Structure formats: structure tokens, C-alpha cells
Amino acid sequence: MLDVLTLVTAVAALLLAAWCGWAAYRGQPTKDWHFIGMAVVTVLTLAQLVIGVVKLAQGQDPEQGTTIFVAYLLGAFACIPAAGFMSLAERTRWGSVTVAAGGVVLAVLQVRLYDIWGG
């Protein structure tokens, strides 16, 4: 995989988590700017998903197995959009907490993807 993309995605996810955590601390729900941040992080995970699938199609194999790698790729891709939809359902500070938690989970998934690939 691309180590740089994994690192950038993890850092972006943590920045999103901090930003939404700050909004939750101030008692604010997610706002349009937060959704733009979620879109940026989602595009990074989409790029990672595409690159991962291309590398698998080229015959490169992750150290810990293709099935688990694809499952983590799909989970990472779905993490922030799922948190975003849940924050729309909860238009209080807890929506911001949900996105902040999703950002932390995505960062952890990035570390795990790096380990699965053989980093």
C-alpha cells in the first residue's frame, strides 16, 4: 500500500475528530463545514480503497490475508460516511461526538491496514 496515503488519511481523520470534538465541547451539532471535512476524509479513504484494489489486482498480496485486508478497506471507507449520517439523525452535540469517535476509529483502522499489508 501507499504508506504516505495511509499516514495522511490517519492524520486527517484525527484532525476531523479533534475539530468535531471541539464542536461537541462547545455544545454544537455538526455543521456544513464539518461535512466538508468529512467529504475530504472520505475522498482519501476512497483513494486508498481504489489503490488497494488495484494492488490486489496486480497480484500483490497483503501479509495477513486478502480477505481481512479487503474487509478493513471497506470498513475504513464506510466509517466516516456512517458517522456523518448518524450525526444528521442526532442534531445535538452528540452528533459531533459521533463524528469525532468515527475519526478516531478511522485512524485506528489505518494503523491496522498498515499492519495487515505488512508495514
Secondary structure, DSSP 8 states (H G I E B T S, - for coil): --HHHHHHHHHHHHHHHHHHHHHHHTT----HHHHHHHHHHHHHHHHHHHHHHHHHHTT---TT-HHHHHHHHHHHHHHHHHHHHHHHH--SHHHHHHHHHHHHHHHHHHHHHHHHHT-
